[in-house]
Amino acid sequence: MRFMIIRRADADTEAGLMPSDAMLQAMGRYNQSLMDAGAFLDGTGLRPSRDGARIDFQDGEPVVTQGPFAETRELIAGFTMIEADSMAHALELVKRWPPEDADGHTHLELRQLYELDDFVEGDGVGIHKDLEQRLQKQPVSIGTHLLFRGDCAEAFAFYADVLGGRVEAAIPFGESPMAEEVEPAWRDRILHAHLSLGKGYLMGCDAPPNHYQTPQGMSVQVEVDTAAKAEQAFARLAEGGTVTMPMEATFWAERFGSVIDRFGIAWMINFPGSAGADCPMGKRENEA
């Protein structure tokens, strides 16, 4: 059974007063005890209602009211999600709430969550079960891992400069447990590199000659928010490389071009602009 512990707001939380370090430690220890018991699912605090809004629907139309809201005791300051065998078990866990919170005068509410099995089977439940199954299958993230012929460090430094990224790791073979398994001349080559690029990332390594294959059937797709960025990134990546499609307007983007850079990696540079807004391909990306 899943339960939500609702922490009601008070004057301090609505004023935006941050918890003391002692309170954070006490809450951390409480959450750790829940985790050790296999009961902790999630939990966080909420900013004051002045930073929020209410959305009421009238005849199907949304009406937005900006915070703050006066009825403090009816507001929520945070929540903790737990799993328990029964309501009695959940209550025992809640009773251990840190007394440091609000000097021992905290107002909590415990509510059990509905599970899909609580509902009568039908098309509606089927939609939600399908969603649940999809969420269970989805990975935390998907990234691109690139293979190089011995110039991974140079390539990642170049990509970081072109795309405004940051090389978070560039570990050579010689500094890994594999050091004795590679030829001495290969020990300064890269076993693992990680490049952060905004919300995305690239990983890569140098593949020994007997393992390297020229990349085929893939491209690294980069979407930018201005035509100037698209032109600049395309021009830089094309330095010493091969342009496979010049930068130009298409039916799905204001600017699009593809290139194989001097390291043998294929890129597609895309700026949807107004063309993307009118194209099903662009709309799908923008809505995501």
ABEGO torsion letter per residue (X at the ends): XBBBBBBBBBAAAAAGBBBBAAAAAAAAAAAAAAAAAGABABEBBBBBAAABBBBBBBGGBBBBBBOBBABAAABBAEBBBBBBABAAAAAAAAAABBAABGGGABBBBBBBBBBAAABBBBAAAAAAAAAAAAAAABBABBBBBBBBAGAAAAAAAAAAAAAGBBBABBBBAAABAAAAABBAAAAABBABBBBBBEABBBBBBBBBAAABBBBBGBBBBBBBABAAAAAAAAAAAABGBBBABBBBBBAABABBBBBBBAAGBBBBBBBAEAAAAABAAAAAAAAX
